[in-house]
């Protein structure tokens, strides 16, 4: 089963376009889970147990694990999802981007070492840096197009031959890089007009959309601008607003409540 097949099944099974980003920040954990790095897995496990019926994907962010030496906990988290909830795809948020030989190692890291279903990739180095990822035909390569952060405009909005650079990237995704039909695009929820412009270029491409919740993206505007002709085509990601809804012993249930609110709000606009 390809990543996109698995995603379609998760959309339908859970009636959800919501993705939860797993971005562990131990200072925000309940006090009883701050003792050591091994407890990162326990935190993730409780979030997953509380929300697995509300999501279409989980998205662990690699830097949040690697920066505290928690790669083992990342592996355990991935294996736990695969064992307990094998229908839910896993996206490794790594934003890799390097020359071909190094990109091959990054692709191996994501798809072989960690065994995830998709990975985020920075396309700045061009086609030979992307091919090592897209060559894994059953996996998803999610390319940064128009990101959700304020500084995105510094480069992504620069005009190239009369068109914004991020739109050039969208065209490359649609016309050159998607030979294996396994490319997706990252388009931030904080920029509904840009989402709309990218959707015109990529009418059938799935978008990973960060920026709701803590970053303040408007759910209704984002969905109206970004959904495809089938009323889907979106993986709508939230991390901190869900993970850290509470830092008390009830944190997992509070996370479930916020996740359910997001999922239900999303569904009202489809």
BALOBA-1460 file (C-alpha; in Angstrom, 3 decimals):
// residues 270
<rec num="1" residu="x" x="0.000" y="0.000" z="0.000"/>
<rec num="2" residu="x" x="1.375" y="3.409" z="-0.935"/>
<rec num="3" residu="x" x="1.465" y="6.352" z="1.444"/>
<rec num="4" residu="x" x="-1.356" y="8.069" z="-0.443"/>
<rec num="5" residu="x" x="-3.491" y="4.906" z="-0.343"/>
<rec num="6" residu="x" x="-2.903" y="4.654" z="3.385"/>
<rec num="7" residu="x" x="-3.788" y="8.320" z="3.827"/>
<rec num="8" residu="x" x="-7.034" y="7.906" z="1.890"/>
<rec num="9" residu="x" x="-7.976" y="5.002" z="4.147"/>
<rec num="10" residu="x" x="-7.202" y="7.000" z="7.292"/>
<rec num="11" residu="x" x="-9.221" y="9.973" z="6.040"/>
<rec num="12" residu="x" x="-12.211" y="7.678" z="5.571"/>
<rec num="13" residu="x" x="-11.826" y="5.476" z="8.640"/>
<rec num="14" residu="x" x="-11.467" y="8.330" z="11.115"/>
<rec num="15" residu="x" x="-13.422" y="10.934" z="9.140"/>
<rec num="16" residu="x" x="-10.522" y="13.258" z="9.766"/>
<rec num="17" residu="x" x="-8.016" y="15.477" z="7.958"/>
<rec num="18" residu="x" x="-6.248" y="16.264" z="11.249"/>
<rec num="19" residu="x" x="-2.592" y="15.386" z="11.730"/>
<rec num="20" residu="x" x="-0.985" y="15.642" z="15.155"/>
<rec num="21" residu="x" x="2.633" y="16.715" z="15.212"/>
<rec num="22" residu="x" x="4.654" y="14.943" z="17.867"/>
<rec num="23" residu="x" x="7.045" y="17.673" z="19.040"/>
<rec num="24" residu="x" x="8.211" y="16.678" z="22.522"/>
<rec num="25" residu="x" x="9.257" y="19.589" z="24.761"/>
<rec num="26" residu="x" x="9.993" y="18.126" z="28.172"/>
<rec num="27" residu="x" x="9.646" y="21.458" z="29.989"/>
<rec num="28" residu="x" x="5.974" y="21.416" z="28.958"/>
<rec num="29" residu="x" x="5.343" y="17.831" z="30.055"/>
<rec num="30" residu="x" x="3.492" y="17.043" z="33.283"/>
<rec num="31" residu="x" x="6.026" y="17.083" z="36.118"/>
<rec num="32" residu="x" x="5.950" y="13.305" z="36.586"/>
<rec num="33" residu="x" x="7.209" y="12.839" z="32.996"/>
<rec num="34" residu="x" x="10.194" y="15.204" z="33.147"/>
<rec num="35" residu="x" x="12.656" y="12.970" z="34.983"/>
<rec num="36" residu="x" x="14.566" y="11.550" z="32.028"/>
<rec num="37" residu="x" x="14.570" y="11.263" z="28.257"/>
<rec num="38" residu="x" x="13.061" y="7.766" z="28.358"/>
<rec num="39" residu="x" x="9.762" y="9.331" z="29.420"/>
<rec num="40" residu="x" x="9.398" y="11.020" z="26.025"/>
<rec num="41" residu="x" x="8.013" y="7.746" z="24.711"/>
<rec num="42" residu="x" x="5.508" y="7.477" z="27.557"/>
<rec num="43" residu="x" x="4.266" y="11.009" z="26.826"/>
<rec num="44" residu="x" x="3.880" y="10.197" z="23.117"/>
<rec num="45" residu="x" x="2.198" y="6.877" z="23.863"/>
<rec num="46" residu="x" x="-0.454" y="8.506" z="26.019"/>
<rec num="47" residu="x" x="-1.141" y="11.165" z="23.367"/>
<rec num="48" residu="x" x="-1.461" y="8.479" z="20.693"/>
<rec num="49" residu="x" x="-3.702" y="6.283" z="22.842"/>
<rec num="50" residu="x" x="-5.991" y="9.243" z="23.468"/>
<rec num="51" residu="x" x="-6.221" y="10.528" z="19.875"/>
<rec num="52" residu="x" x="-5.700" y="7.670" z="17.406"/>
<rec num="53" residu="x" x="-9.349" y="7.645" z="16.324"/>
<rec num="54" residu="x" x="-9.306" y="11.383" z="15.550"/>
<rec num="55" residu="x" x="-6.384" y="11.705" z="13.135"/>
<rec num="56" residu="x" x="-5.344" y="10.915" z="9.580"/>
<rec num="57" residu="x" x="-1.609" y="10.941" z="10.419"/>
<rec num="58" residu="x" x="1.024" y="11.500" z="13.060"/>
<rec num="59" residu="x" x="4.036" y="13.707" z="12.340"/>
<rec num="60" residu="x" x="7.031" y="13.323" z="14.663"/>
<rec num="61" residu="x" x="9.469" y="16.243" z="14.328"/>
<rec num="62" residu="x" x="12.977" y="14.811" z="14.293"/>
<rec num="63" residu="x" x="14.802" y="17.789" z="15.834"/>
<rec num="64" residu="x" x="12.659" y="17.626" z="18.961"/>
<rec num="65" residu="x" x="13.954" y="14.101" z="19.508"/>
<rec num="66" residu="x" x="17.535" y="14.380" z="18.253"/>
<rec num="67" residu="x" x="18.284" y="17.566" z="20.200"/>
<rec num="68" residu="x" x="17.812" y="15.724" z="23.494"/>
<rec num="69" residu="x" x="19.304" y="12.397" z="22.407"/>
<rec num="70" residu="x" x="15.878" y="10.761" z="22.112"/>
<rec num="71" residu="x" x="16.293" y="8.941" z="18.783"/>
<rec num="72" residu="x" x="15.513" y="5.663" z="20.553"/>
<rec num="73" residu="x" x="12.256" y="7.149" z="21.810"/>
<rec num="74" residu="x" x="11.463" y="8.282" z="18.263"/>
<rec num="75" residu="x" x="11.974" y="4.731" z="17.025"/>
<rec num="76" residu="x" x="9.818" y="3.345" z="19.827"/>
<rec num="77" residu="x" x="7.085" y="5.876" z="19.049"/>
<rec num="78" residu="x" x="7.061" y="4.947" z="15.363"/>
<rec num="79" residu="x" x="7.024" y="1.217" z="16.101"/>
<rec num="80" residu="x" x="4.211" y="1.694" z="18.609"/>
<rec num="81" residu="x" x="2.003" y="3.429" z="16.037"/>
<rec num="82" residu="x" x="2.828" y="0.781" z="13.444"/>
<rec num="83" residu="x" x="1.945" y="-2.050" z="15.834"/>
<rec num="84" residu="x" x="-1.145" y="-0.624" z="17.546"/>
<rec num="85" residu="x" x="-2.585" y="1.557" z="14.768"/>
<rec num="86" residu="x" x="-1.090" y="0.300" z="11.489"/>
<rec num="87" residu="x" x="-3.713" y="2.098" z="9.378"/>
<rec num="88" residu="x" x="-2.408" y="5.530" z="10.461"/>
<rec num="89" residu="x" x="0.429" y="6.893" z="8.278"/>
<rec num="90" residu="x" x="3.503" y="8.422" z="9.879"/>
<rec num="91" residu="x" x="5.222" y="11.511" z="8.464"/>
<rec num="92" residu="x" x="8.782" y="12.235" z="9.580"/>
<rec num="93" residu="x" x="9.102" y="16.007" z="9.731"/>
<rec num="94" residu="x" x="12.799" y="16.366" z="8.896"/>
<rec num="95" residu="x" x="12.920" y="18.940" z="6.060"/>
<rec num="96" residu="x" x="15.941" y="17.231" z="4.559"/>
<rec num="97" residu="x" x="17.727" y="18.749" z="1.568"/>
<rec num="98" residu="x" x="21.246" y="18.049" z="0.326"/>
<rec num="99" residu="x" x="23.265" y="16.891" z="-2.671"/>
<rec num="100" residu="x" x="22.328" y="13.553" z="-4.203"/>
<rec num="101" residu="x" x="24.718" y="11.238" z="-2.367"/>
<rec num="102" residu="x" x="23.788" y="12.718" z="1.008"/>
<rec num="103" residu="x" x="20.109" y="12.841" z="0.098"/>
<rec num="104" residu="x" x="20.294" y="9.090" z="-0.493"/>
<rec num="105" residu="x" x="21.388" y="8.668" z="3.128"/>
<rec num="106" residu="x" x="18.620" y="10.944" z="4.387"/>
<rec num="107" residu="x" x="16.063" y="8.970" z="2.381"/>
<rec num="108" residu="x" x="17.445" y="5.734" z="3.819"/>
<rec num="109" residu="x" x="17.235" y="7.239" z="7.312"/>
<rec num="110" residu="x" x="13.557" y="8.098" z="6.892"/>
<rec num="111" residu="x" x="12.278" y="5.114" z="4.960"/>
<rec num="112" residu="x" x="14.559" y="2.281" z="6.090"/>
<rec num="113" residu="x" x="15.960" y="3.168" z="9.507"/>
<rec num="114" residu="x" x="12.754" y="4.740" z="10.836"/>
<rec num="115" residu="x" x="10.372" y="3.033" z="8.407"/>
<rec num="116" residu="x" x="7.996" y="5.980" z="8.101"/>
<rec num="117" residu="x" x="5.463" y="6.479" z="5.326"/>
<rec num="118" residu="x" x="6.495" y="9.990" z="4.251"/>
<rec num="119" residu="x" x="9.105" y="12.652" z="4.934"/>
<rec num="120" residu="x" x="9.287" y="16.420" z="4.516"/>
<rec num="121" residu="x" x="11.976" y="17.627" z="2.089"/>
<rec num="122" residu="x" x="13.472" y="21.040" z="1.280"/>
<rec num="123" residu="x" x="13.603" y="21.373" z="-2.542"/>
<rec num="124" residu="x" x="16.126" y="24.236" z="-2.630"/>
<rec num="125" residu="x" x="18.918" y="22.053" z="-4.074"/>
<rec num="126" residu="x" x="16.758" y="20.915" z="-6.991"/>
<rec num="127" residu="x" x="15.829" y="17.708" z="-8.742"/>
<rec num="128" residu="x" x="18.894" y="15.571" z="-7.963"/>
<rec num="129" residu="x" x="18.371" y="16.213" z="-4.239"/>
<rec num="130" residu="x" x="14.716" y="15.153" z="-4.470"/>
<rec num="131" residu="x" x="15.001" y="12.015" z="-6.609"/>
<rec num="132" residu="x" x="16.522" y="9.845" z="-3.838"/>
<rec num="133" residu="x" x="13.289" y="10.342" z="-1.890"/>
<rec num="134" residu="x" x="10.792" y="10.006" z="-4.745"/>
<rec num="135" residu="x" x="12.582" y="6.848" z="-5.905"/>
<rec num="136" residu="x" x="10.908" y="5.130" z="-2.943"/>
<rec num="137" residu="x" x="7.740" y="4.854" z="-4.987"/>
<rec num="138" residu="x" x="5.432" y="3.667" z="-2.202"/>
<rec num="139" residu="x" x="6.519" y="6.475" z="0.132"/>
<rec num="140" residu="x" x="5.515" y="10.140" z="0.234"/>
<rec num="141" residu="x" x="7.882" y="13.035" z="-0.460"/>
<rec num="142" residu="x" x="6.416" y="16.226" z="0.997"/>
<rec num="143" residu="x" x="8.120" y="19.261" z="-0.515"/>
<rec num="144" residu="x" x="8.260" y="22.685" z="1.125"/>
<rec num="145" residu="x" x="6.388" y="25.115" z="-1.092"/>
<rec num="146" residu="x" x="4.991" y="28.059" z="0.928"/>
<rec num="147" residu="x" x="5.732" y="27.628" z="4.610"/>
<rec num="148" residu="x" x="3.742" y="28.997" z="7.548"/>
<rec num="149" residu="x" x="6.408" y="31.122" z="9.236"/>
<rec num="150" residu="x" x="6.653" y="34.910" z="8.922"/>
<rec num="151" residu="x" x="10.100" y="34.775" z="7.340"/>
<rec num="152" residu="x" x="8.793" y="32.669" z="4.458"/>
<rec num="153" residu="x" x="8.287" y="35.852" z="2.463"/>
<rec num="154" residu="x" x="12.024" y="36.648" z="2.524"/>
<rec num="155" residu="x" x="12.757" y="34.137" z="-0.238"/>
<rec num="156" residu="x" x="9.596" y="32.268" z="-1.153"/>
<rec num="157" residu="x" x="7.783" y="35.392" z="-2.373"/>
<rec num="158" residu="x" x="10.662" y="36.692" z="-4.491"/>
<rec num="159" residu="x" x="9.634" y="37.180" z="-8.118"/>
<rec num="160" residu="x" x="11.313" y="35.012" z="-10.730"/>
<rec num="161" residu="x" x="10.350" y="35.851" z="-14.312"/>
<rec num="162" residu="x" x="7.275" y="37.659" z="-13.018"/>
<rec num="163" residu="x" x="6.094" y="34.876" z="-10.703"/>
<rec num="164" residu="x" x="6.696" y="34.210" z="-7.011"/>
<rec num="165" residu="x" x="9.337" y="31.590" z="-6.313"/>
<rec num="166" residu="x" x="6.925" y="29.412" z="-4.321"/>
<rec num="167" residu="x" x="4.697" y="29.186" z="-7.400"/>
<rec num="168" residu="x" x="7.730" y="28.124" z="-9.438"/>
<rec num="169" residu="x" x="8.273" y="25.375" z="-6.882"/>
<rec num="170" residu="x" x="4.617" y="24.337" z="-7.195"/>
<rec num="171" residu="x" x="5.021" y="24.065" z="-10.969"/>
<rec num="172" residu="x" x="8.171" y="21.970" z="-10.590"/>
<rec num="173" residu="x" x="6.306" y="19.630" z="-8.259"/>
<rec num="174" residu="x" x="3.480" y="19.215" z="-10.749"/>
<rec num="175" residu="x" x="5.461" y="19.102" z="-13.971"/>
<rec num="176" residu="x" x="8.901" y="17.658" z="-13.189"/>
<rec num="177" residu="x" x="9.269" y="15.990" z="-9.804"/>
<rec num="178" residu="x" x="6.108" y="13.907" z="-9.500"/>
<rec num="179" residu="x" x="6.851" y="11.188" z="-12.037"/>
<rec num="180" residu="x" x="6.117" y="8.505" z="-9.453"/>
<rec num="181" residu="x" x="2.915" y="10.217" z="-8.246"/>
<rec num="182" residu="x" x="4.189" y="10.396" z="-4.689"/>
<rec num="183" residu="x" x="4.877" y="14.119" z="-4.181"/>
<rec num="184" residu="x" x="2.963" y="16.357" z="-1.793"/>
<rec num="185" residu="x" x="3.404" y="20.045" z="-0.956"/>
<rec num="186" residu="x" x="3.737" y="21.963" z="2.308"/>
<rec num="187" residu="x" x="1.585" y="25.102" z="2.270"/>
<rec num="188" residu="x" x="1.053" y="27.014" z="5.518"/>
<rec num="189" residu="x" x="-2.421" y="27.622" z="6.930"/>
<rec num="190" residu="x" x="-1.412" y="31.181" z="7.785"/>
<rec num="191" residu="x" x="-1.477" y="32.173" z="4.099"/>
<rec num="192" residu="x" x="-4.914" y="31.330" z="2.581"/>
<rec num="193" residu="x" x="-4.335" y="33.402" z="-0.561"/>
<rec num="194" residu="x" x="-1.094" y="31.556" z="-1.225"/>
<rec num="195" residu="x" x="-2.820" y="28.225" z="-0.621"/>
<rec num="196" residu="x" x="-5.420" y="29.184" z="-3.200"/>
<rec num="197" residu="x" x="-2.721" y="30.118" z="-5.728"/>
<rec num="198" residu="x" x="-0.880" y="26.824" z="-5.200"/>
<rec num="199" residu="x" x="-4.123" y="24.837" z="-5.493"/>
<rec num="200" residu="x" x="-4.713" y="26.338" z="-8.946"/>
<rec num="201" residu="x" x="-1.351" y="24.968" z="-10.070"/>
<rec num="202" residu="x" x="-1.654" y="21.644" z="-8.227"/>
<rec num="203" residu="x" x="-5.353" y="20.735" z="-8.378"/>
<rec num="204" residu="x" x="-4.868" y="17.101" z="-7.356"/>
<rec num="205" residu="x" x="-1.844" y="17.248" z="-5.068"/>
<rec num="206" residu="x" x="-2.253" y="16.638" z="-1.347"/>
<rec num="207" residu="x" x="-1.111" y="19.543" z="0.843"/>
<rec num="208" residu="x" x="0.435" y="19.221" z="4.279"/>
<rec num="209" residu="x" x="-0.868" y="22.319" z="6.021"/>
<rec num="210" residu="x" x="0.819" y="23.412" z="9.260"/>
<rec num="211" residu="x" x="-0.087" y="26.579" z="11.107"/>
<rec num="212" residu="x" x="-3.465" y="26.055" z="12.792"/>
<rec num="213" residu="x" x="-3.568" y="26.220" z="16.552"/>
<rec num="214" residu="x" x="-0.588" y="28.016" z="18.091"/>
<rec num="215" residu="x" x="0.379" y="29.726" z="14.830"/>
<rec num="216" residu="x" x="-3.103" y="31.163" z="14.397"/>
<rec num="217" residu="x" x="-4.160" y="29.920" z="10.959"/>
<rec num="218" residu="x" x="-7.886" y="30.328" z="10.231"/>
<rec num="219" residu="x" x="-9.386" y="26.896" z="9.653"/>
<rec num="220" residu="x" x="-12.327" y="27.970" z="7.497"/>
<rec num="221" residu="x" x="-10.274" y="30.229" z="5.214"/>
<rec num="222" residu="x" x="-7.586" y="27.594" z="4.825"/>
<rec num="223" residu="x" x="-10.013" y="24.817" z="3.899"/>
<rec num="224" residu="x" x="-11.977" y="26.925" z="1.427"/>
<rec num="225" residu="x" x="-8.718" y="27.909" z="-0.258"/>
<rec num="226" residu="x" x="-7.011" y="24.530" z="-0.172"/>
<rec num="227" residu="x" x="-9.411" y="21.611" z="-0.435"/>
<rec num="228" residu="x" x="-9.450" y="19.709" z="-3.705"/>
<rec num="229" residu="x" x="-12.431" y="18.895" z="-5.921"/>
<rec num="230" residu="x" x="-13.253" y="15.875" z="-3.716"/>
<rec num="231" residu="x" x="-13.380" y="18.033" z="-0.599"/>
<rec num="232" residu="x" x="-10.178" y="16.540" z="0.778"/>
<rec num="233" residu="x" x="-6.591" y="16.891" z="-0.395"/>
<rec num="234" residu="x" x="-5.366" y="18.235" z="2.963"/>
<rec num="235" residu="x" x="-3.352" y="16.981" z="5.919"/>
<rec num="236" residu="x" x="-4.027" y="19.694" z="8.497"/>
<rec num="237" residu="x" x="-1.363" y="19.660" z="11.176"/>
<rec num="238" residu="x" x="-1.353" y="20.950" z="14.730"/>
<rec num="239" residu="x" x="1.240" y="20.215" z="17.387"/>
<rec num="240" residu="x" x="1.625" y="22.412" z="20.452"/>
<rec num="241" residu="x" x="-2.023" y="23.423" z="20.806"/>
<rec num="242" residu="x" x="-2.950" y="19.759" z="21.144"/>
<rec num="243" residu="x" x="0.088" y="18.297" z="22.922"/>
<rec num="244" residu="x" x="0.246" y="20.924" z="25.640"/>
<rec num="245" residu="x" x="-3.421" y="21.586" z="26.301"/>
<rec num="246" residu="x" x="-2.592" y="20.646" z="29.883"/>
<rec num="247" residu="x" x="0.555" y="19.869" z="31.876"/>
<rec num="248" residu="x" x="-1.327" y="18.027" z="34.597"/>
<rec num="249" residu="x" x="-1.963" y="14.304" z="34.947"/>
<rec num="250" residu="x" x="-5.030" y="14.702" z="32.711"/>
<rec num="251" residu="x" x="-2.903" y="15.938" z="29.786"/>
<rec num="252" residu="x" x="-3.836" y="13.125" z="27.409"/>
<rec num="253" residu="x" x="-7.578" y="13.600" z="27.831"/>
<rec num="254" residu="x" x="-7.217" y="17.377" z="27.460"/>
<rec num="255" residu="x" x="-5.252" y="16.756" z="24.266"/>
<rec num="256" residu="x" x="-8.061" y="14.525" z="23.048"/>
<rec num="257" residu="x" x="-10.614" y="17.270" z="23.725"/>
<rec num="258" residu="x" x="-8.652" y="19.834" z="21.706"/>
<rec num="259" residu="x" x="-7.996" y="17.353" z="18.894"/>
<rec num="260" residu="x" x="-11.706" y="16.548" z="18.708"/>
<rec num="261" residu="x" x="-12.545" y="20.245" z="18.555"/>
<rec num="262" residu="x" x="-10.114" y="20.753" z="15.675"/>
<rec num="263" residu="x" x="-11.347" y="17.681" z="13.808"/>
<rec num="264" residu="x" x="-14.995" y="18.692" z="14.189"/>
<rec num="265" residu="x" x="-14.277" y="22.283" z="13.154"/>
<rec num="266" residu="x" x="-12.446" y="21.062" z="10.073"/>
<rec num="267" residu="x" x="-15.308" y="18.755" z="9.126"/>
<rec num="268" residu="x" x="-17.894" y="21.531" z="9.325"/>
<rec num="269" residu="x" x="-16.132" y="23.317" z="6.452"/>
<rec num="270" residu="x" x="-15.727" y="20.355" z="4.067"/>
